[in-house]
Amino acid sequence: MEKIIDEFTDLNISRQRKEQLRNPEAFKARKRKYDTSLKGMIVGRENHRKRVGHTRRNLNTKSYRMERESNEK
């Protein structure tokens, strides 16, 4: 394996940080379509389940409780 030589090689930072600087797109935070609304929590929850591959649901989490409360009104 050859050593990578670029503008980050001689910096006094960790190898992990150099990797982050070399590949900024891979380390960007995911953008949220909806931030704090109930709808956004539901969208995020379902997207996460799909992405990770979870099939079971924890019905006592905050988003499910808020969803039940809003349906009762």
GIUR-V82766 format. One record per residue. PSI is psi as a letter, one per 20 degrees, with the letter a starting at -180 (none if undefined). BURIAL is # if it has 24 or more other ideal C-beta (glycine too) atoms within 12 Angstrom, else .. Layout:
# GIUR-V82766
{{PSI,BURIAL} {PSI,BURIAL}}
This chain:
# GIUR-V82766
{{p,.} {q,.} {p,.} {p,.} {o,.} {a,.} {i,.} {i,.} {g,.} {j,.} {q,.} {m,.} {r,.} {r,.} {h,.} {g,.} {h,.} {g,.} {g,.} {h,.} {h,.} {h,.} {m,.} {h,.} {h,.} {i,.} {j,.} {q,.} {q,.} {p,.} {p,.} {p,.} {g,.} {p,.} {f,.} {j,.} {r,.} {g,.} {g,.} {h,.} {h,#} {g,#} {g,.} {g,#} {g,#} {h,.} {g,.} {g,.} {g,.} {g,.} {g,.} {h,.} {k,.} {q,.} {h,.} {q,.} {p,.} {n,.} {i,.} {j,.} {r,.} {g,.} {h,#} {h,.} {g,.} {h,.} {g,.} {g,.} {h,.} {h,.} {h,.} {h,.} {none,.}}
